[in-house]
Amino acid sequence: MDYDAIVVGAGPAGLMAARAIAKKGFSVLILEKDRDLGTKACAEAVSLAAFETAGISPTPSIISNNINGAIVYPPDESKGIRMVGGSNKGFILNKPLFLCALASEAVAAGSDLQMRAEAKEIIMEGSWPKAVTYEQRGEVKRAGFKVLVGADGVGSLVARSCAFNMEGNELIPTMQYVMVNCNIPEKDMIRTYMGNDIAPLGYAWVFAKNEYMANVGIGVRGVPAKQYLDKFIQNHPDMFKNAKIVREGGGGVPIGGQIPEIVKGNVVLCGDSSGQVIPITGGGIRTSMAAGKCAGEAIAEALEAKDLSLLSNYPERYNEYWGARIIRSLKVLKALEKLSDDDLNLLAGLITGDDVVDLANGLDIRRVASKLLKHPVVAMKIASKLL
Ligand SMILES: Cc1cc2nc3c(=O)[nH]c(=O)nc-3n(C[C@H](O)[C@H](O)[C@H](O)COP(=O)(O)OP(=O)(O)OC[C@H]3O[C@@H](n4cnc5c(N)ncnc54)[C@H](O)[C@@H]3O)c2cc1C
């Protein structure tokens, strides 16, 4: 069977893309290899604004916990930097149910969602991608498309098969436990921990899901993630002395920034497949949904006009806001990774919660840099690199 568009992957990016295309009356097939939505490990934190991007309401059925802000702990953990209220408010999702809500929207718009359907090969006519083969319950099927969307996450088959340039696509390994019988103080605050002994070139996180359960994870570079996560848990008996692990997971998070091209001929990448993640935080749910929506709208326009050159509207629109934020956050990441624990402790004493928000999310990093330039040590080590 042939479709106007085939979307590989029913994560945040793919479901948003499918909905936007189907809404305009085009036929869409979504292929998802897993038997359930949202099985991938994820700390599930999103801002309130992520729901505006998703175009759905934050109803209690798809949310595990309401978040009022965040605390970032420097290596000595003496004083956490607090970001409270306003745009710091957010949620810990029940991600499988959140994705079901997005899937419901995509299906209601007319998309054909096929679970346990793993894309295996992209079939070319000359050098032009035309069809995909997929395996579903032991049967190999084939479907044709005008446009193909690679929303298949890290290690994307679509990106590899269509020879996208993956330059700069650095992955940080992560490990996460879902733990029960935790004793997390201030359950409405997400907690992150930095430091070369705690999480070299990354950070550890504790996000309470409810009064007894939490996502506890770590992203590190150059050292074993599980070993460092276990050490972090051991070193925090106040929170985890009587806690037990009920689920383990992990995976790579692309923190090297967006790859150079996200559209090639009739193929479009969105989400983790193309590195659309805020590098400092590793947050990719909202950036991926925004990419899916933006890509889906551009695809519908191109199909309507029968002019695939209009697919370039997607990178043009996405990069104006999200692409620029990803670049700025990557700049901050590169500046921070050179800092020792003493530097990080010093920095923590100089910056406010608002500064952390701007730095981590790739917002107004020049404002923070100008402020830090006044401090002789920090000016040399970090501020100058942010300008
Ligand atoms: C441990 C961890 C914690 C994280 N915590 C957060 C967080 O708190 N907040 C946040 O914003 N982000 C977080 N992220 C990042 C976030 O999960 C991703 O950026 C986001 O899910 C990307 O969405 P996506 O749709 O691009 O890809 P994915 O969510 O990876 O979805 C891709 C889908 O494609 C499917 N697929 C892959 N290959 C095929 C194939 N060949 N055929 C068919 N289907 C296929 C997969 O099964 C999957 O369902 C975290 C990531 C990790 C690893």
The ligand as an SDF file (V2000), in Angstrom:
LIG
                    3D

 53 58  0  0  0  0  0  0  0  0999 V2000
   17.4830    8.1720   30.5500 C   0  0  0  0  0  0  0  0  0  0  0  0
   16.8890    9.3100   29.7940 C   0  0  0  0  0  0  0  0  0  0  0  0
   16.2280   10.3210   30.4700 C   0  0  0  0  0  0  0  0  0  0  0  0
   15.6290   11.3820   29.7500 C   0  0  0  0  0  0  0  0  0  0  0  0
   14.9220   12.3100   30.4540 N   0  0  0  0  0  0  0  0  0  0  0  0
   14.3200   13.3340   29.7910 C   0  0  0  0  0  0  0  0  0  0  0  0
   13.5310   14.2780   30.4930 C   0  0  0  0  0  0  0  0  0  0  0  0
   13.3610   14.2070   31.7180 O   0  0  0  0  0  0  0  0  0  0  0  0
   12.9540   15.2760   29.7860 N   0  0  0  0  0  0  0  0  0  0  0  0
   13.1160   15.4090   28.4320 C   0  0  0  0  0  0  0  0  0  0  0  0
   12.5920   16.3620   27.8430 O   0  0  0  0  0  0  0  0  0  0  0  0
   13.8480   14.5100   27.7430 N   0  0  0  0  0  0  0  0  0  0  0  0
   14.4450   13.4620   28.3820 C   0  0  0  0  0  0  0  0  0  0  0  0
   15.1440   12.5260   27.6770 N   0  0  0  0  0  0  0  0  0  0  0  0
   15.2450   12.6700   26.2150 C   0  0  0  0  0  0  0  0  0  0  0  0
   13.9380   12.2540   25.5490 C   0  0  0  0  0  0  0  0  0  0  0  0
   13.5430   10.9900   26.0270 O   0  0  0  0  0  0  0  0  0  0  0  0
   14.1240   12.1880   24.0350 C   0  0  0  0  0  0  0  0  0  0  0  0
   14.8220   13.3300   23.5830 O   0  0  0  0  0  0  0  0  0  0  0  0
   12.7840   12.0920   23.3020 C   0  0  0  0  0  0  0  0  0  0  0  0
   12.0560   10.9730   23.7160 O   0  0  0  0  0  0  0  0  0  0  0  0
   13.0320   12.0270   21.8030 C   0  0  0  0  0  0  0  0  0  0  0  0
   11.8450   11.7520   21.1130 O   0  0  0  0  0  0  0  0  0  0  0  0
   11.8690   11.0660   19.6700 P   0  0  0  0  0  0  0  0  0  0  0  0
   10.4570   10.9250   19.2770 O   0  0  0  0  0  0  0  0  0  0  0  0
   12.7980   11.7970   18.8130 O   0  0  0  0  0  0  0  0  0  0  0  0
   12.5650    9.6570   19.9000 O   0  0  0  0  0  0  0  0  0  0  0  0
   12.1560    8.4370   20.8190 P   0  0  0  0  0  0  0  0  0  0  0  0
   11.4130    8.8820   22.0230 O   0  0  0  0  0  0  0  0  0  0  0  0
   13.4170    7.6690   21.0350 O   0  0  0  0  0  0  0  0  0  0  0  0
   11.1630    7.5910   19.9020 O   0  0  0  0  0  0  0  0  0  0  0  0
   11.6290    6.9010   18.7920 C   0  0  0  0  0  0  0  0  0  0  0  0
   10.6740    5.7600   18.5270 C   0  0  0  0  0  0  0  0  0  0  0  0
   11.0600    5.1100   17.3340 O   0  0  0  0  0  0  0  0  0  0  0  0
   10.9270    3.7190   17.4870 C   0  0  0  0  0  0  0  0  0  0  0  0
   11.7930    3.0730   16.4920 N   0  0  0  0  0  0  0  0  0  0  0  0
   13.1520    3.0920   16.4480 C   0  0  0  0  0  0  0  0  0  0  0  0
   13.5900    2.4130   15.3730 N   0  0  0  0  0  0  0  0  0  0  0  0
   12.4860    1.9470   14.7240 C   0  0  0  0  0  0  0  0  0  0  0  0
   12.2850    1.1690   13.5460 C   0  0  0  0  0  0  0  0  0  0  0  0
   13.3100    0.7270   12.8180 N   0  0  0  0  0  0  0  0  0  0  0  0
   11.0270    0.8930   13.1690 N   0  0  0  0  0  0  0  0  0  0  0  0
    9.9610    1.3300   13.8970 C   0  0  0  0  0  0  0  0  0  0  0  0
   10.1020    2.0460   15.0220 N   0  0  0  0  0  0  0  0  0  0  0  0
   11.3500    2.3700   15.4370 C   0  0  0  0  0  0  0  0  0  0  0  0
   11.3360    3.4840   18.9370 C   0  0  0  0  0  0  0  0  0  0  0  0
   10.8560    2.2410   19.4160 O   0  0  0  0  0  0  0  0  0  0  0  0
   10.7120    4.6940   19.6280 C   0  0  0  0  0  0  0  0  0  0  0  0
    9.4060    4.4340   20.0590 O   0  0  0  0  0  0  0  0  0  0  0  0
   15.7420   11.4470   28.3480 C   0  0  0  0  0  0  0  0  0  0  0  0
   16.4250   10.4290   27.6600 C   0  0  0  0  0  0  0  0  0  0  0  0
   16.9870    9.3710   28.3700 C   0  0  0  0  0  0  0  0  0  0  0  0
   17.6890    8.2640   27.6130 C   0  0  0  0  0  0  0  0  0  0  0  0
  1  2  1  0
  2  3  1  0
  2 52  2  0
  3  4  2  0
  4  5  1  0
  4 50  1  0
  5  6  2  0
  6  7  1  0
  6 13  1  0
  7  8  2  0
  7  9  1  0
  9 10  1  0
 10 11  2  0
 10 12  1  0
 12 13  2  0
 13 14  1  0
 14 15  1  0
 14 50  1  0
 15 16  1  0
 16 17  1  0
 16 18  1  0
 18 19  1  0
 18 20  1  0
 20 21  1  0
 20 22  1  0
 22 23  1  0
 23 24  1  0
 24 25  2  0
 24 26  1  0
 24 27  1  0
 27 28  1  0
 28 29  2  0
 28 30  1  0
 28 31  1  0
 31 32  1  0
 32 33  1  0
 33 34  1  0
 33 48  1  0
 34 35  1  0
 35 36  1  0
 35 46  1  0
 36 37  1  0
 36 45  1  0
 37 38  2  0
 38 39  1  0
 39 40  1  0
 39 45  2  0
 40 41  1  0
 40 42  2  0
 42 43  1  0
 43 44  2  0
 44 45  1  0
 46 47  1  0
 46 48  1  0
 48 49  1  0
 50 51  2  0
 51 52  1  0
 52 53  1  0
M  END
$$$$
